[in-house]
Every structure is written in structure tokens, then in C-alpha cells.
Amino acid sequence: MDIKPSIKIPTSAELGNYEGYIYFTNKENNEEVYQVPFGFKHIKEGINEVDAYFTSFTTRRDLNNSAYGFTPILFSLSSSMETVDVVLKDADTGEALGLIDAYQGFFPEELIYETEFGFNGLYVPFTGNADNPVAYAKKLAAPGKYEVEIIATNKDGKVFKKSDMFFIENTLPEITMQTPGGVYEVNEEGMTIKGKIFDKHVNTMKENGFTIDQSSNNVYLLNESFTPISVDKDGNFNFNTVLPNGKDFTKATLQTFDNALNGMQDHPDFTYTFVKQGIPYMKLFSNKNNAKYGDTLTVTLSAHHIKDLTGGEFTLAFPSSTYEVTNTELNKEFTAYAEAHNLQADLTKGEITAAGSQNRITLSTMLTGETVQPIQTSMPLIDVTLKVKENPNSYTKWIQNINVTSAKAFSLNQAPVSIHGFGQGVNIIPTVSQLEGGILADGFLGEYGIWLDYNKDFSKAGMTIEAVGEDGKTYNGDFNYSARYFLKNLPATDQQYDITVKIPGHFDRHVTVSNLHDMYNGESAGRMTYIFYASVMGGDVNNDNVIDIMDADYIKTYWGKDKREADINFDGFVDAKDMQFVRQHYLKQNPDVQKAPTAKEIYKGKRIDDILKELNIQ
């Protein structure tokens, strides 16, 4: 007997698992009953949930708080699927920008899936070219409002879509301290410091439906430990610091983050040294906590709680790549004291010496005269004028410290005594921007084809890079031994650059880069932007934006010779290893070029197989 049971599920039925039995009774014997179990799952086809876990994140890699911004991407399915594409979309226009990731296989429902590395701002752009719909290398998304869209296809070819919104946001939060950073004397009760952190992007997120306030910011106290500080809904916070048992001083600074992980630490505005009341010490303080390239600043050395003070000797250390000393002189208050008491105040300046990346200078002063009347109060002694270098050898930003490595107090009729000396950092603000990145050219990869062959010096590989700004100017860069490039001294303006990278034997890379400037305290400033290593396809030895028979013929022409354009893998001679790249990417066009030439398969009556046979390549 052939029975085909069926079941009707009412539209009002709840989603979930159902099970039961079908009973068969012998009509000739009512006691003869059989049961057949059945079960089914009532589901709603499609995607259940998509979650860009962090509502905002930074793509900056130049922050001094070691933050690495990204968002995990999680999703779950209401019904099983066979393919899943993770797509980046412009949330304002709905335009699909490119692929974050793509998967094939069997994806059952009710599981929570997570993309392997989350999303850090890098995606593979859609090109708009039907022949090459996606680019070969990744691009860094600019700050803005985005959606991550999951596009899933089931076994019947039915497509489902669902998305979640998030922001890429790269601006620093504002930090305001009621008590500015510096050196403070404290008793056993310590000192309470109050401040406020404000992220203007919070209002933007509120306008887009997110439940968020200024308590989404984070502040940490860095001293003897790493301590989170509570932040209220308006961004207010406070902390109390006491001296550790048995210590005369302690240092503390703040580490700050907004919701996207933008932030800073060690800024002199919120870096503190707490000193036990009454102990002798010397401190250095600057007339500027922030200084641009080319700025001058004055740091003053002052002595505190030194009985019968007549002078002192101090050694300063500072980064040689950041500062240069332009002047040293006695402080006016110190010289006024000397004049009022008929004394002579002299300044002795030692030679500037190098110690690794630091320069050192020793300065000393002493009151002299027939009858020396020592100083009984705190006194500024020496002013040092420093200039921030206009064109530092390496890109300089964030906190550059001026340290006191040695401090000695001179007291009347006593031998010099070593005392505590406290320096200060200055936040350096670049006036130019810098773009850095790397090239993972096919021909540069090592044995396993995953990363660079570091046995080779790629600074000698004949690569060039240039950036053309909207201002029409061209800026040329350099490569180092590890195929990392540096475009230096770019204007600190909000303009877009067309970047072209040329690598012998490979497709030219063309990419557009923006967001290469910063704002600090309402003024334009430079920024160092880092783009991750980008893949570049090898095989285009004649540099015509297509890999075809012409490239195979070019390699044949220079077979066994040291011809850089044909020596794709940069090993000094042209051979079968170079031809392999042509075979691997045969008939492909440069995905960075909209109208690349059509590939040629025949040249002088020969196809690639003919050339391979002539060269005895299997």
C-alpha cells in the first residue's frame, strides 16, 4: 500500500519544532494498530539577526594608546543557507561598496556565526566592471556611516538580505581637567583630580537611533596599576591618588578612549607627579603643552624646599630627532634676586652630547659674592629654549619627553646634594601628513606564498610610488627593504590623493586615498595614516595592464638574462619561475583600470603553449 501523507501548517502556528505520530489501524482487526513517528520544524526562511558588535570603531593606527579599532560581525540564520556574502554598504545612499568576506558551504540555522577577523575597515571594492567585478586588493574605508549586509542564498537559489549599521569615526575626544597636569605636593590624604571627557560623535550616534551618552567613553588611571575610572553620562570623572607607603613621590597619567577607541595617553594636560610635602626636589615645566613642527618653547628649571639654596646642576635628556636647544639663560626671577642682594649669578652650559636617540645637556648656576644670602623659598633658576624641528628625520607625533636625568642642589657651605628631578612631556603636533603602507607583490612572496621573502632587499626592486593631490601637485615616496612605502611631507589638508605604485613585472596599483589630515584643538594638523600591505598581481612584464601572449613573448626574449621588468620574482635572472606568474594570471586585466586592453592570445602565429614548449616548460 502506497500512502503519501501531507500536513497543512496554519499561518497562525508558532515557529518551532513539532513531532507526532501517524496511526494505522487494520480495519479488519481494530486491535492491530501501527504508529509511524513524524516531525518537522516550522521556520521563517531567511536571516535571523546581523550584529556589527561595536557600534563605532576607529581605523587609525597612529594613536599612542595602542588601540586597535575593529568590529566583530556576527549573524544567525532562520533557515539553512549555502552561500553567505558579507558586504559593506554606504548607509546614507544604500550603495554596495565591496566585499568584507564571502563563504560557501552548508550553514544550518540556529547557530551564531562570526566572520574570522571581524571588520577593521579594509574591504575589497566592487569595480563596476563586469569582467572584473571585484578589485584584487583591499581598500580602507573612510570615516562615515556604514551598513554591514549579509546576503545569503539557500539551496533553491533564493536570496535573503539583512544588515546592521555602524560608524567609522577617527576624531579624538576632548579632555578638560579642573586641575591641569604637573607636579603637586601632597600629604597622606593624597589629592583628588577631576576632569571631563567629551566625544562630539555621541550626538551623531543619538541622531541615528543609538542609545548612547558620554559614559560610553573610557578613562583609565595608569600609575602603579591600571585602574578604570567611572565616567558619568555627562563625561565627568574623578580619581584620588595617594603616595605609596615609603615613597616620596608617584607618577600618574590617564589613558582615554571614546566609544570608537580614539584617544590618547600621557598628555601633559593630564599627567601628574605627586610629591611628598616638604621634600627637596627640582621640576621642569614648559610654557607649552602642545607644540607644532617649527614652534619654540621654553622650559624652566625650578628648585623647591632646598634650605640655603645657592644654585644647582641639572642634566636634561630629550629626543635628538625632535628638539634642538636654541638658547639657555638664567630665569629673570633668579637674576632679580641676585641683583637685589648684590650677588652674581652665573650660568655654565655644558656641551650637548648624544646618547643613543637622546641628546643630553648639563646646566649649572651658582650665586657668588662677598656675603652670599641663600634663597629660602622655591625659585625658578634656568630657562631653556627648545625648537621643535621643522623637518624631523622620522615622523614625530604625540608625547616627546624632556627628562631630568640628574639634579644636584647647591646649598651654602655644603657639598652638592642629589635631589629628585621631574621632567615633562610635550605633545608634538605635525604640520604635515604621512602615508605609509606595504606591497605584497606576487613576485616578492616567499616559499609558501604567504608573506614576503625577507632574504631580498625590496628597496632595490625598482618600485616607485607617487601621489597626485587635488591641488595638482605630485608627491613622490620611497620604499624600504621590506616593501613598505613612505609618502612624506603631504599637506595637512583635507584633500584626496590618487596613488600610483609601479612594480616591475606587475600590474600598476591605482588607489584613491583621503582622510590624511587631523584636527587638534580646532586647528588643522598632520596625521600619519597606515594602510595594510596590499596584494599586487604579477605577470604584466610589458606594463600594458593585461597579462597575455605579449608578456610570455617578452619573458622569452630575455630568457636567462638579468632584465628587471621580466624578472618578476626579483632573483636576478629570467626563468620558468617568472613565466609561472604569466601562466597563473593568463588573460587577466588590471582590476584597477576601467578600460584595460583586451588580452591577446596569438602573437606571430604562436600561442602560449608554443612558447612554453620552446622554453621546455611543462
N, C-alpha and C positions, 0 to 999 in steps of 0.2 A: 504494500500500500504506500503510495507516494503522497505525503502531506507537506504542504508548504505554508507553515504558519506565518502570520503577519501581525503587527501590533500598531495601533494608532496612538500617538502621543498627543494629548491635547495641548494647545498653546499655553494653557494656564499651568501646566506641570512645572514643578520646581526643577532646577538644574541639579544633577547629581546622579548617583549610581542606583540602579533598580535591579531587582532579581526576583525570580519566582519559579513556578513550575507549570508545565502543561500536563494535564492528566488525561490518560486514555483508559476508557472502561470498555471491556468486552461486552457488547450488547446482548450476547447470549449467556454471559455469566457476570452479573454485577459485582461479584466479589473479586473478579480478576481486573486489577487496576494497575496501570503503569504511570510513572511520572518522569518527565524529562525536564531537567533544570534549564533555565534561560537567564540571561542577564544582559543589560545594556547600560550605557552611560548617556544621559541626556545632557548635551553640551550646547554651548553657543559658539559657533565657529569664529575663529579669529584670534586676535591678540588680546590677552587679558590686561596686561599692565606694562608700561615703559617708564623707567625711572632714571633720569640723569641725577645721580645721587647727590652731588653737590650743586646747589643752585647757581653758584658762580665760582669761577676759578681764574687765576692769573696764568698767562703764558710767559711771563717774564722769567728770565734765567739770570738776571743780573742783580737780584736782591741780596743784601748782606745777611739775611736771616735764614739762609739755606732752605727756603721754602720751595717746594716743587708742586706747582698747581696742576690739577687734572680733575676729572670726574669719572668715577666708575659708571658704567652703563649696565643697568640690569633690566631684564624683561621676562615676562612669563606669557605662556600661550594658553588660550582656551581650548584649542584643538591642535592636533599634531600637524607639523609642517615639514617640508623637505628642503627648503632654502630659506635663508634669513640674510637680508642685506641691512646694514646699519648705515644710514645716510645722514649727512649734515645738511640742514636747510637754513636759509635766511628766514628768521621768524617774522620779519616785517613784510617781506614780499612773497614768501612761500616758495622761493626758488630753491631747487635742489642743487647744492654746490658740489657735492662729491661724496665719495665713499669713505667711511671710517673703518669698516670691516665688512666681510662677507663670508658666509658659511654655507656648506652643503652637507646633507646627511638626513638623519631622522631625528626630529625634535619633538618628543612627546609633550603633552600638556602637563600642567600642574607642577612643573619644575621651574626653579628660578635660574635663569641663565645670566651670565656676566661676560662681557667682552674681555678678552685676555688681558689687555693692558689699559683698559679704560680709554678715555679720550683726553689727550694733552694739548689739543689744538692743531695737531697735524692730521691732514686728510688728503686723499687722492682726488684731485679735482676732475669733474666732468669737463670734457673738452668742447663738446658741441660738434665734434667731428664723428660722423657715423662710422668711418673706417677705424678710428682710434678713439672710442668713446670716453676712456679714462686716461689720465696722464700717467707717465712712467714713474714720476717722482712725487713726493708729498709736498704740500704747501701748508704754511702756518696761517691759521685763521686770525683775522684782525679782531680787535675788541668789538663787541656788539652783542646783539640778542639772537640766539640760535634755537633751533629745534633739532633733537636727535630723533630720527624717524626709523622705526622698524618696519621693513617691508618683508612680509613672509608669504610664501607660496606653498599650498598644500599639494597632495599627490594628484589632485584633479586639475591642477593649474590655476586654481582660484587664488587671487592675490588679496592680502589684507594689510592695512597700514594703521599705525598708531604712533604718536610722538609725545615728547615731553620737552619743555622749554628750559633753557639755562642761559647764563651770561658768561662771556669772556670779558674780564674787566681788569685793567692794568694800572690804575692810579693809586697812589699812596693815601692812606688815611691821614687825617690831620691830628697831631698830638699837641695838646696845650697843658702845660704844667703850672700849677699855682706857685710852686717853689722850683725855680729853674735849677738845672743840673749844676754841680760844682762841689766844692769842699765845704763841709759843715761840721762844726764841733757839737758833740752830743754828750749827754750824761747817761746814766744807767737806764733811763727810760727810753732812750733812742729818739727817733724822730718820725713823724707821720708826714708822708708825702701824698699830695692829692693832684689828680690830673683828669684829663678828659680826652677820649678818642672819638673822632667823628669821621664817618665814611659817608660822603655825599651820595654814593651809589645806592645807599639804602632806600632813599626816596624813589629812585628809579624802579627799584625792585617792588616797592609797595604799589607803585602805579601799575605794575604789570601783574598784580594779584598775589604776590608773595607775602606771607606773614613774617615780618622781619622788623627788627628795630636795632638800635645801636648796641644792644647787648650781644649781637652776633659777632662783634669784634672781640679779639682776644689780646690780653696783656699778660706777660709773664715777667716775674722778677728773677733776674739772674744775679746771684751773689754766691753764697756758699752752696746754694742748691738751685733748683729750677722749680719755681713756685707759681702756679696760676693765680691771677688776681681777679676778683669778681668785678664785672662791669655791669652797670645798671642799664635800663632801657634808653637812657639819655647819653650813655657813653662815659659816665663818671666812674672813677675808680680811686682807690687809695691803698696805701700799704705802710706798714711801720717796720723800721729796721733798727735793731739794737746791736751793739758791739758783741761779738762772740767772746765768751769767757777767756780772759787772759790776753786779749788782743787790744792794741792801741788804735787800730783803725780797721775798717772793712770797706769794700767797694761794692757797688750795686749798679746795675743798669737794667733797662727794660727791653723786652722783645715784644714787638707789636705786630698784629695781623688784623686785616679786615676779613670779611667773610670770604673773600676770594684768595686770601693768603698774601695779599700785598702788605708790605710793612718794612720795618727797619729795626735794628737794634744798635746799641752802643752810641746813639747820637748824644752829643754833649748837652743837648737840652734836657735829656733825662738820664744822664749818667752821674752818679754821686760817689763821693768819698766821705765817709763818716769817721771823724777823728775824735778820740777821747779828749774831753775838755782839759785844757791846761798844758798838754804835752807840747814840746817844741817841734815845729815842722816847717817846711817850706812848700809853697804851692806855686804852680804856674797857671795863669788864666789868660785867655785870649779875648781880644776885643771883638772877635767874630767867631760865631759857632758854625757858620756856613760861609764858604769862600769859593768863588769861581776860578777857573783857569785864568791866570794873569793877575788875580787880586793880590793885594798885600794885606798882611795882618800883623798886629803887634801882640806879642805875648809878654806878660810881666811876671817876673820872679819876685815873690814877696816872702818875708820871714815872719814867723809868728811864735809868740811865747818864748822868746830867747832872751834870757837875762843878760844885761850888759852887752847888747848887740853892737858890734863894730863893723860887721860885714859878713861875707861868706864866699864860698866857692861852689859852683854848680856845673854839672855836666849834663848837657841836653843831647838826646838822640832823636833823629827824625828821618823819614824815608828820603833817600837821596833822589829818588825819581819824582818826588812831589814838591819838595820845598828847596829854596835856596836862601841863605842869610844875606840880607842886603844892608843891615845896619844893626849896631848894638850901641846902647848908651845908657847912662845912669838915669833912673827914674827921677822926675822933677821933684817929687816929694822928698826923696832921699837927698838930693843935692841942696834943696831948700833947708833941710835940717842941718846939713854940714855948714852952709853959709851962716845960718842963724847962730851957730856955736863956734864960729871961727875955725872950722875944720876943713881939711882937704879930703875929698872923696875921689879915689882913683879907680879906673876900670881896666882890668887886664883881660885881653881876649886871646885865647889860645888858637892854634891852627885848627882848621876843620879837617878831620881825619875820617877815613872810610872804614867801616866795619861791616862787611857783607853788604846788605841792601840799605844800611843805615849810615848816615853821617853823624859825627859827634863834634861837639864844640864845648870847651870848658871856659867859663867866665868867672872872674873873681873881682871882688871890690873890698876896700877897707878904708875906714876913717882914720886919718892921721892928723897930728897937730901937737902943740906943746902940752895941752891938757885935754885929753880926749874925754868927752862926756858921752857915755854909751847910750844907746837907744833902749828905752824900757817898754816900748809899745810895738805892735805889729807894724811892719814897714815894707812898702814896695821898694825894691832895690835896683833892678835892672830891667830895661825894656829891650826886647829883641824883635826886629822887624824881619818877617819872612815873606817871600813872594812865592805864590803857587805857580809852578811852571806853566807857561802858556802852551807848550808843545811837549808834554811828557813822552818819554820813550814807550811806555806802555799805558794802556787806557786806565786812567785813575779816577776812582769814584768812591763814594761813601767815606767812612771814617779813617782819617790818616792821623795817627797819634804823634804827639810831641811829648816824649817821655823825659823824666828826670832820672838819670841813672845813678847820680851821686850828688849828695848835698852835704856841705860842711858849714857849720856856723862858727863865726869868729866872735869871741867874747873878750872883754877887756881883761888883760893879764892872765888869759887862759889859753891852753892849747886848743886848736880847732877840734870841734866835736861833730861826728856824723849824726845827721838827723834824717827823719823821714822826708822824702820829697815826692810830690804828687804832680803828675803831668796832666795833659788834656788832649782830647781828640778834636779834630775839626772836620766837618762834613764837606767834602770836596764836590762841587757841582760842575760837571763838564760843560763846556761851551760848544762842543762838537759831539757828533754821534759816531758810533762804530757798529758795523755789521760783521758778524763772524758766523761761519758755518763750515761744513765739510763736504767733501765729494767722495762718494763710494762708486767710482768708475768701475765698470766691469773688468777692465784690464788691470786694475790695481788690487784685485782681491787675492787673498792668499790661497793656500792649498785647498781649503774646504769651501771656498766661495762664499764665505760669510762676512769676513771683515778684511781690512787692509793687510797687505803683505809688508810688514814693518821692516823687512830686510832691505827695502828700497827707500830712497830719499825722493819723495814726490815733489819737493820744491824744485827739482831739476827735470821734471817731466814735461816742461814746455806749456804748462797751463797758463791761461790768462783769465782775468775777471775784470769786468767794468760795470759801473752803474751810471745810468743816464737819468738825471733828475728831471722833474717837471720844469726846473729852471733852465733846462737845456744844457747844463754843464755835465761833463763826463768825469767820473772819478774812477781811478784805477786802483786795484788791490793787489795783494801778494798772497802766495801760498807758502806754507811751511812744509817740513819733511813728512808730516802725517796727512797731507792733502787737506789741511784746514786753511781756509782763506780769511783774509782780514781786509775789509774796506774801511779805511781810517779817514778821520777829519771830514766827515759828512756834515753838512749844515744841520744845526739843531732846529730844524723847521719841519712843519707837518706837510711833507710832500712825498709823493710816490716815486719809486725808482724802478726802472727796467734793468734787470740784472742779466748779463750775458756771460756764461762761462764757456770757454773753449778748451777742449782737451784733445790732443792729437789722437786720431783713430776712433773718436767717439762722436755721438751727436752733440751739437751745441745745446747747452741748457739755457732756456729763457724763462725767467720768472719775474713777477712783479711783487715788490716788497713795499710796505708802508708802515706807519706807526714807528718810525725811527726817531722820535723825539719824546721828551718828557716835559712835565710841568712841575716846578717846585716853588712853593710859596707864591703862586700866581704868575711866575715868570718861566719863559721857555728855557729848557735845559737839554743837554745831550743825554743820550741813552745808548747803552751797549745792548744790542739785540743779537741773540744767538739762534741760528737755525740749525736743526739737526742735520747730520750727514744725509745727503741726497744721492739716490742711485742715478747712474747715467749709463745708457746703453752703448755698448761697444760694437764696432764694425763699420762705421761710416768713415773710412780712411780717406776718401776724396772730398769729404766735408760738403756733400750736396743734399743733406737732410733725408737721404733714403739709403738703405742698405740693399745692394743688388749686385748684378753681374759686374758692374763697373768697379766695385770695391774688390771683388775677387780677382779681377784682372790687375788692379793696382798692386795687390799683395804679390801676385805672380811676378809682376815687373821688378819688384825689389826683393824677391826671394833670396834669403841668406845674407842680406845686407843690413847695415845699420841705418835704416830710414825711419825717423821718428814717427812720421804720420802713419806708416804701415805697421810699426812695431807697437801694436795695441797694448800688449801687456808689459811694455817698458823693461824688457830684459836685454836689450842691446842688439837684437837681430830679428829679422822677419822669418817666421817659420809656421809650422802647422798649428801651433798654439794660437797664433794671431788669426789664421784662417777660420779657426773654430768659432770665433765670435761672429764672423760673417755668416757662417752656416746656422748658428744659433738664432740669429735675428734676421734671417734672409727675407727680403721683400718688405721689411717693416719701414714705416715712415717715422720721421721725428715727431713725437706726440706734442712737442712744444711749438710746432709750426703749423699754422692753419692750412696753408696751401703748399704742402710738400710735393716734390715731383713724383710722378708715377714710377714705380720700380721697373727697371729693365731686366729682362730675363735672358736676352740674347745680345751678344756683342761680337762682331766679326765672325758671325756664324757659330759661335760657341755658347754653350750653357755652362752653368756652374759645375755640373758633373764632369764636363770635358776638362775644365781647368783642374779640378781635383785629381782627375786621372793623370794628367800631365805632370802634376806635382807628386804623384804616387801617394795620395792621401785617400785612405779607405773611407 
